[in-house]
Every structure is written in structure tokens, then in C-alpha cells.
Amino acid sequence: MIKLTRRNGQPFVLNAELIKFVEELPDTIITLRDGEKILVRETADRVVELSLVYARETRYLPEPG
């Protein structure tokens, strides 16, 4: 689970495994596997960073480098 912020300022927690892709157009839009779209304040890079941290913590992935 990753902590994010909706565009209206409301914090929420998202299951990172549901993310299909992330776009920055210029707002960041997360599209979930079921097609639902969520607009967030975080940048696409930040969403990816949080997702990678989640994956490392849950799947024991090695740290980069």
C-alpha cells in the first residue's frame, strides 16, 4: 500500500499492485487495472518511487546499485 493525495487534498492509501500505468499530462493520473482513473497531487516519478519501495518491502527486491 502506498500513501497518496487526491487533487482535492484528501490523503488516501492505494494498493500499488492495482496500478496499470501512471501518466503526467500535466496532472498525474493513475489508471488502475480495472480502468478506474485517479487524479493525484504527487508526480508520476514519486508514484513510481513509492511503488518500487512497496515492491521491495513486499517482494524482497534488491536495492538499486
Chimera marker file (.cmm) of the C-alpha trace (Angstrom):
<marker_set name="trace">
<marker id="1" x="0.000" y="0.000" z="0.000" r="1" g="1" b="0" radius="0.5"/>
<marker id="2" x="1.235" y="3.495" z="-0.839" r="1" g="1" b="0" radius="0.5"/>
<marker id="3" x="0.102" y="6.805" z="0.660" r="1" g="1" b="0" radius="0.5"/>
<marker id="4" x="-1.022" y="9.387" z="-1.896" r="1" g="1" b="0" radius="0.5"/>
<marker id="5" x="-3.020" y="12.614" z="-2.029" r="1" g="1" b="0" radius="0.5"/>
<marker id="6" x="-6.041" y="13.276" z="-4.209" r="1" g="1" b="0" radius="0.5"/>
<marker id="7" x="-6.078" y="16.595" z="-6.096" r="1" g="1" b="0" radius="0.5"/>
<marker id="8" x="-8.611" y="17.929" z="-3.549" r="1" g="1" b="0" radius="0.5"/>
<marker id="9" x="-6.050" y="17.388" z="-0.751" r="1" g="1" b="0" radius="0.5"/>
<marker id="10" x="-7.650" y="14.220" z="0.656" r="1" g="1" b="0" radius="0.5"/>
<marker id="11" x="-4.998" y="11.640" z="1.599" r="1" g="1" b="0" radius="0.5"/>
<marker id="12" x="-5.662" y="8.000" z="0.754" r="1" g="1" b="0" radius="0.5"/>
<marker id="13" x="-3.861" y="4.673" z="0.554" r="1" g="1" b="0" radius="0.5"/>
<marker id="14" x="-3.682" y="2.726" z="-2.718" r="1" g="1" b="0" radius="0.5"/>
<marker id="15" x="-2.776" y="-0.895" z="-3.298" r="1" g="1" b="0" radius="0.5"/>
<marker id="16" x="0.219" y="-0.405" z="-5.622" r="1" g="1" b="0" radius="0.5"/>
<marker id="17" x="-0.400" y="-3.799" z="-7.205" r="1" g="1" b="0" radius="0.5"/>
<marker id="18" x="-3.579" y="-2.425" z="-8.813" r="1" g="1" b="0" radius="0.5"/>
<marker id="19" x="-1.694" y="0.210" z="-10.852" r="1" g="1" b="0" radius="0.5"/>
<marker id="20" x="-1.719" y="-0.402" z="-14.600" r="1" g="1" b="0" radius="0.5"/>
<marker id="21" x="0.076" y="2.822" z="-15.591" r="1" g="1" b="0" radius="0.5"/>
<marker id="22" x="0.810" y="6.390" z="-14.482" r="1" g="1" b="0" radius="0.5"/>
<marker id="23" x="0.671" y="9.484" z="-16.711" r="1" g="1" b="0" radius="0.5"/>
<marker id="24" x="1.616" y="13.119" z="-16.185" r="1" g="1" b="0" radius="0.5"/>
<marker id="25" x="-0.479" y="15.286" z="-18.523" r="1" g="1" b="0" radius="0.5"/>
<marker id="26" x="0.459" y="17.699" z="-16.660" r="1" g="1" b="0" radius="0.5"/>
<marker id="27" x="-1.648" y="16.377" z="-13.751" r="1" g="1" b="0" radius="0.5"/>
<marker id="28" x="-0.720" y="12.912" z="-12.556" r="1" g="1" b="0" radius="0.5"/>
<marker id="29" x="-3.325" y="10.309" z="-13.461" r="1" g="1" b="0" radius="0.5"/>
<marker id="30" x="-3.107" y="6.755" z="-12.158" r="1" g="1" b="0" radius="0.5"/>
<marker id="31" x="-5.013" y="4.170" z="-14.177" r="1" g="1" b="0" radius="0.5"/>
<marker id="32" x="-5.866" y="1.005" z="-12.311" r="1" g="1" b="0" radius="0.5"/>
<marker id="33" x="-6.145" y="-2.457" z="-13.819" r="1" g="1" b="0" radius="0.5"/>
<marker id="34" x="-9.954" y="-2.214" z="-13.806" r="1" g="1" b="0" radius="0.5"/>
<marker id="35" x="-9.793" y="1.041" z="-15.825" r="1" g="1" b="0" radius="0.5"/>
<marker id="36" x="-10.580" y="3.381" z="-12.918" r="1" g="1" b="0" radius="0.5"/>
<marker id="37" x="-8.588" y="6.625" z="-13.057" r="1" g="1" b="0" radius="0.5"/>
<marker id="38" x="-7.363" y="8.546" z="-10.018" r="1" g="1" b="0" radius="0.5"/>
<marker id="39" x="-6.004" y="12.096" z="-10.156" r="1" g="1" b="0" radius="0.5"/>
<marker id="40" x="-3.255" y="12.710" z="-7.554" r="1" g="1" b="0" radius="0.5"/>
<marker id="41" x="-1.008" y="15.570" z="-6.422" r="1" g="1" b="0" radius="0.5"/>
<marker id="42" x="2.185" y="13.506" z="-6.487" r="1" g="1" b="0" radius="0.5"/>
<marker id="43" x="4.320" y="13.467" z="-9.617" r="1" g="1" b="0" radius="0.5"/>
<marker id="44" x="4.500" y="10.356" z="-11.763" r="1" g="1" b="0" radius="0.5"/>
<marker id="45" x="8.110" y="9.900" z="-10.628" r="1" g="1" b="0" radius="0.5"/>
<marker id="46" x="7.014" y="9.989" z="-6.976" r="1" g="1" b="0" radius="0.5"/>
<marker id="47" x="4.268" y="7.400" z="-7.584" r="1" g="1" b="0" radius="0.5"/>
<marker id="48" x="6.825" y="5.126" z="-9.258" r="1" g="1" b="0" radius="0.5"/>
<marker id="49" x="9.277" y="5.656" z="-6.385" r="1" g="1" b="0" radius="0.5"/>
<marker id="50" x="6.636" y="4.774" z="-3.783" r="1" g="1" b="0" radius="0.5"/>
<marker id="51" x="5.575" y="1.722" z="-5.813" r="1" g="1" b="0" radius="0.5"/>
<marker id="52" x="9.166" y="0.482" z="-6.018" r="1" g="1" b="0" radius="0.5"/>
<marker id="53" x="9.637" y="0.900" z="-2.269" r="1" g="1" b="0" radius="0.5"/>
<marker id="54" x="6.423" y="-1.069" z="-1.742" r="1" g="1" b="0" radius="0.5"/>
<marker id="55" x="7.615" y="-3.828" z="-4.108" r="1" g="1" b="0" radius="0.5"/>
<marker id="56" x="10.997" y="-4.062" z="-2.378" r="1" g="1" b="0" radius="0.5"/>
<marker id="57" x="9.361" y="-4.322" z="1.032" r="1" g="1" b="0" radius="0.5"/>
<marker id="58" x="6.812" y="-6.939" z="0.000" r="1" g="1" b="0" radius="0.5"/>
<marker id="59" x="8.770" y="-8.979" z="-2.552" r="1" g="1" b="0" radius="0.5"/>
<marker id="60" x="12.300" y="-8.674" z="-1.189" r="1" g="1" b="0" radius="0.5"/>
<marker id="61" x="13.601" y="-6.996" z="-4.335" r="1" g="1" b="0" radius="0.5"/>
<marker id="62" x="17.236" y="-5.840" z="-4.186" r="1" g="1" b="0" radius="0.5"/>
<marker id="63" x="18.074" y="-2.178" z="-3.754" r="1" g="1" b="0" radius="0.5"/>
<marker id="64" x="19.261" y="-0.492" z="-6.966" r="1" g="1" b="0" radius="0.5"/>
<marker id="65" x="23.014" y="-0.143" z="-7.495" r="1" g="1" b="0" radius="0.5"/>
<link id1="1" id2="2" r="1" g="1" b="0" radius="0.2"/>
<link id1="2" id2="3" r="1" g="1" b="0" radius="0.2"/>
<link id1="3" id2="4" r="1" g="1" b="0" radius="0.2"/>
<link id1="4" id2="5" r="1" g="1" b="0" radius="0.2"/>
<link id1="5" id2="6" r="1" g="1" b="0" radius="0.2"/>
<link id1="6" id2="7" r="1" g="1" b="0" radius="0.2"/>
<link id1="7" id2="8" r="1" g="1" b="0" radius="0.2"/>
<link id1="8" id2="9" r="1" g="1" b="0" radius="0.2"/>
<link id1="9" id2="10" r="1" g="1" b="0" radius="0.2"/>
<link id1="10" id2="11" r="1" g="1" b="0" radius="0.2"/>
<link id1="11" id2="12" r="1" g="1" b="0" radius="0.2"/>
<link id1="12" id2="13" r="1" g="1" b="0" radius="0.2"/>
<link id1="13" id2="14" r="1" g="1" b="0" radius="0.2"/>
<link id1="14" id2="15" r="1" g="1" b="0" radius="0.2"/>
<link id1="15" id2="16" r="1" g="1" b="0" radius="0.2"/>
<link id1="16" id2="17" r="1" g="1" b="0" radius="0.2"/>
<link id1="17" id2="18" r="1" g="1" b="0" radius="0.2"/>
<link id1="18" id2="19" r="1" g="1" b="0" radius="0.2"/>
<link id1="19" id2="20" r="1" g="1" b="0" radius="0.2"/>
<link id1="20" id2="21" r="1" g="1" b="0" radius="0.2"/>
<link id1="21" id2="22" r="1" g="1" b="0" radius="0.2"/>
<link id1="22" id2="23" r="1" g="1" b="0" radius="0.2"/>
<link id1="23" id2="24" r="1" g="1" b="0" radius="0.2"/>
<link id1="24" id2="25" r="1" g="1" b="0" radius="0.2"/>
<link id1="25" id2="26" r="1" g="1" b="0" radius="0.2"/>
<link id1="26" id2="27" r="1" g="1" b="0" radius="0.2"/>
<link id1="27" id2="28" r="1" g="1" b="0" radius="0.2"/>
<link id1="28" id2="29" r="1" g="1" b="0" radius="0.2"/>
<link id1="29" id2="30" r="1" g="1" b="0" radius="0.2"/>
<link id1="30" id2="31" r="1" g="1" b="0" radius="0.2"/>
<link id1="31" id2="32" r="1" g="1" b="0" radius="0.2"/>
<link id1="32" id2="33" r="1" g="1" b="0" radius="0.2"/>
<link id1="33" id2="34" r="1" g="1" b="0" radius="0.2"/>
<link id1="34" id2="35" r="1" g="1" b="0" radius="0.2"/>
<link id1="35" id2="36" r="1" g="1" b="0" radius="0.2"/>
<link id1="36" id2="37" r="1" g="1" b="0" radius="0.2"/>
<link id1="37" id2="38" r="1" g="1" b="0" radius="0.2"/>
<link id1="38" id2="39" r="1" g="1" b="0" radius="0.2"/>
<link id1="39" id2="40" r="1" g="1" b="0" radius="0.2"/>
<link id1="40" id2="41" r="1" g="1" b="0" radius="0.2"/>
<link id1="41" id2="42" r="1" g="1" b="0" radius="0.2"/>
<link id1="42" id2="43" r="1" g="1" b="0" radius="0.2"/>
<link id1="43" id2="44" r="1" g="1" b="0" radius="0.2"/>
<link id1="44" id2="45" r="1" g="1" b="0" radius="0.2"/>
<link id1="45" id2="46" r="1" g="1" b="0" radius="0.2"/>
<link id1="46" id2="47" r="1" g="1" b="0" radius="0.2"/>
<link id1="47" id2="48" r="1" g="1" b="0" radius="0.2"/>
<link id1="48" id2="49" r="1" g="1" b="0" radius="0.2"/>
<link id1="49" id2="50" r="1" g="1" b="0" radius="0.2"/>
<link id1="50" id2="51" r="1" g="1" b="0" radius="0.2"/>
<link id1="51" id2="52" r="1" g="1" b="0" radius="0.2"/>
<link id1="52" id2="53" r="1" g="1" b="0" radius="0.2"/>
<link id1="53" id2="54" r="1" g="1" b="0" radius="0.2"/>
<link id1="54" id2="55" r="1" g="1" b="0" radius="0.2"/>
<link id1="55" id2="56" r="1" g="1" b="0" radius="0.2"/>
<link id1="56" id2="57" r="1" g="1" b="0" radius="0.2"/>
<link id1="57" id2="58" r="1" g="1" b="0" radius="0.2"/>
<link id1="58" id2="59" r="1" g="1" b="0" radius="0.2"/>
<link id1="59" id2="60" r="1" g="1" b="0" radius="0.2"/>
<link id1="60" id2="61" r="1" g="1" b="0" radius="0.2"/>
<link id1="61" id2="62" r="1" g="1" b="0" radius="0.2"/>
<link id1="62" id2="63" r="1" g="1" b="0" radius="0.2"/>
<link id1="63" id2="64" r="1" g="1" b="0" radius="0.2"/>
<link id1="64" id2="65" r="1" g="1" b="0" radius="0.2"/>
</marker_set>
